[in-house]
């Protein structure tokens, strides 16, 4: 009789737990690669790169074919994911060298802080790169933006991805770690999921990998998968992407093991396009044939892989060609959590649930990019529908493209489409003025600060 009662009680508890889990807000995982190009995954048609875990993941959800980072370099893209606001608006307008004043201000409402107020447990592992004064009281750290637990580096894993020594956990330097960066941060995420988080709460987990950002180092295990490559730089890079893929797969298996996958939304994307020239210099990532690379506001610098797995929402094995951008992750995550969007500021992101349902994402502002360190004069871009305009910072030089007909941006149309060109110029000027008026004006003195920093480095070297 007692045994029978225990069995019934156990079944009732299991049913109650299942009902509560179904009613709980979904967990959210944001997995961000670093310098991963649009064409760098098998599911994005790379002919050599081995990414079995991400390829399988793409079949479990929706693959986004027109997914954009919010900038062509790292720090700004990250700031947009956490705030829903374009980088020149939120202040993190370019990559942040160590020691510089640029940082994600606490006046911005960061996603983990907003979700924490909603009752979420929060964790960040991996690259941070949202301040210059890392782990110092002079600027906000991950915990100041709402992360309960964090293991992070200011910028790159140093000296490389192998045995890095610059990680900080919850404000305390941890010294040299044994292993490779992506595996190390996934191990930390796994430990948090199993041991440290409040299991009564839904969670937000940010996993921001360093791979395949240079300087890279790949495990012999993954280099061995490319025996036919005679170029050591190419082998190291491709193995690094496979190393990233392996770590991602390990995290997904952890979600399965803990029976969390069915109630967890997972976003996978990259912070910008690939480094280098793709041929000789370090950085052998692929843009999938798109023009430009990291730092450029052409498609190859800003269009990146994007995959969403959302059980019950994102239909397995589907693709979407609806344009989405990093700032959409903020708006979408707030909606997923049942929290309220800030009403005291302009948000540039939209809810990408529409994209995975095949509908256009409603947004109050056009897609916009600006990269102060872009090569050449064209440092600003805006997209409305299929049309994209590029311009210099003073808005005196322009190029116009129709991305539906010309995703590789080969045919410049400003002369052939004068009416559309005039319309796009007017819209860009209006948006650009609005953004510059709202954000801090750090960008105005950035060049001076860069020159001073370079002079100090030169003097130190001498």
Number of C-alpha atoms within 10 A of each C-alpha: 6 7 8 9 10 11 12 12 12 12 12 12 12 12 12 12 12 12 11 11 16 12 10 14 21 24 22 22 20 20 20 23 27 24 29 29 32 33 24 27 26 17 20 21 12 17 11 12 23 23 23 16 18 22 17 14 22 23 17 19 25 24 27 24 19 19 23 31 28 33 36 35 31 28 28 32 30 29 30 31 27 25 27 30 28 31 29 27 22 25 24 28 31 26 24 22 18 14 11 15 16 24 26 29 19 14 8 17 20 23 23 30 22 21 23 20 11 17 16 28 25 26 26 29 29 29 28 26 25 28 28 22 21 24 20 11 8 11 18 19 26 26 17 14 21 23 25 19 21 26 24 29 23 22 23 25 27 17 13 20 27 21 18 20 18 19 27 19 16 18 17 10 15 13 12 13 14 11 13 24 30 28 20 22 25 24 17 20 25 19 13 19 19 13 10 14 18 14 12 11 16 25 25 25 25 25 27 25 30 29 30 30 24 18 17 24 22 24 16 10 11 19 21 12 15 17 8 8 15 9 9 10 17 21 21 24 25 28 27 26 24 27 26 28 22 20 22 24 19 17 19 19 15 20 17 12 10 11 11 18 19 16 20 20 22 21 19 21 25 28 31 33 37 32 24 16 15 15 12 11 11 18 26 23 29 24 27 18 12 22 16 22 29 29 25 28 29 27 26 29 29 33 32 31 28 25 26 26 26 23 17 10 14 21 17 18 14 16 22 20 15 19 20 27 28 31 29 27 24 26 27 19 28 21 15 16 21 13 17 12 18 13 7 6 11 16 23 24 29 24 22 27 22 16 21 26 17 14 13 18 19 13 14 11 17 16 21 25 27 29 25 21 16 21 14 8 16 24 23 25 26 23 21 16 13 13 17 21 25 26 21 19 16 11 15 10 11 17 19 26 23 20 17 10 11 14 17 18 20 12 15 15 16 17 11 11 12 12 10 16 21 12 10 21 19 12 16 23 12 11 15 21 10 12 18 14 12 14 17 16 14 17 18 9 9 17 13 11 15 13 11 12 15 12 12 12 11 10 9 8 7 6
